[in-house]
């Protein structure tokens, strides 16, 4: 990803290559870049300006029907956030970067304006609009993340930021502090979660001889596993058979557990006696241990390691933005489409009665093909009215009067013609 960031980090005015004209977006970018140039180095200016302008670029490109989509803007923002994290302020991912950028740029273009203070009389400059957008997006993203499980990336990057802020002399010092913090986190998770070994020990244990006979387990391996409060997991006398343990687990809520599953679980406990019942907690510990091992490996290049952690953190934020966009598209989409209203072929209408005289007249006027449907539609009306001589009258009474007239004429015709 370092190669991808090169263009953003080395070109302090890369907006000039974006081809967006001289509209509001360009003006906001230009002014903000000039303001930031007062107190930031070239690389930081490029990173700040690129992300600051993306929301405006996205809107402007769509205003002029230019092919620039959500993922284009998101990729540019994510790439610059990764670069900014390498420079300083890695903790917090995109949300932290947005808020840091808004805070720093506010020194030059003014602080963000609260939304309830913006009205027709309070007009924002393009630069203030950029800052407002970044501040709002950073705050909203941080609120969404607060409702999710804490990320290990933020724990790791807190010490990296401390190194960037000169709190550690060497990056190795930040690494050592990170390892201590992660080990303490594992201890906390274990204190808050029960192990499978303790749960089985406290719920009756397993007969080790039966397990050895039925599943081939080594009794010496089973004897090494401690239970809890003087209750062994694998017992010399008493304890469940694998089949009865599966039944006990089903009673405890593990509905799909069968004997083979119970044997697999016991095998996992022997391999890892501290395995937690909560699978999400166990996955978290496994993930933390992976980072501890990588940090402890003397072959690890720390700059590359922290760069990958920054990238992972930013990509998770980008996933949240994508989910937000998908939800927005769903909410903005129509609840009904054209196909919901149109059917390929209507069912046949009920046959409407008509006299021979009516049939002749309908055929003569070319109306007989739609007669049944027209009568069905007329009868489907809740309130039937017809316009006669400029007046609305009761449709049923009018139709009855016509039927009576036609019936009379038909009778005369029958009498005359036979």
ABEGO torsion letter per residue (X at the ends): XAAAAAAAAABAAAAAAAGAEABAAAAAAAAAAAAAAAABBAAAAAAAAAAAAAAAAAAAAAAAGBBBBAAAAAAAAAAAAAAAAAABGABGEAAAAAAAAAAAAAAAAEBBBBAAABBAABBBBAAAAAAAAAAAAAAAAAAAAAABBBBAAAAAAAAAAAAAAGABABAAAAAAAAAAAAAAAAAAAAAABBBAAAAAAAAGEBBAAAAAAAAGBBAAAAAABBBBGGBBABBABEEBBAAAAAAAAAAAGBAABBAAAAAAAAAAAAABAABBABAAAAAAAAAAAAAAAAAABAABBAAAAAAAAAAAAAAAAAAAAAAAAAAAAAAABBABBAAAABBABBBBBBBBBBBAAAAAAAAAAGAAAAAAAAAAAAAABABBBBBBGGBBBBAAAAAAAAAAAAAAAAAAAAAAAX
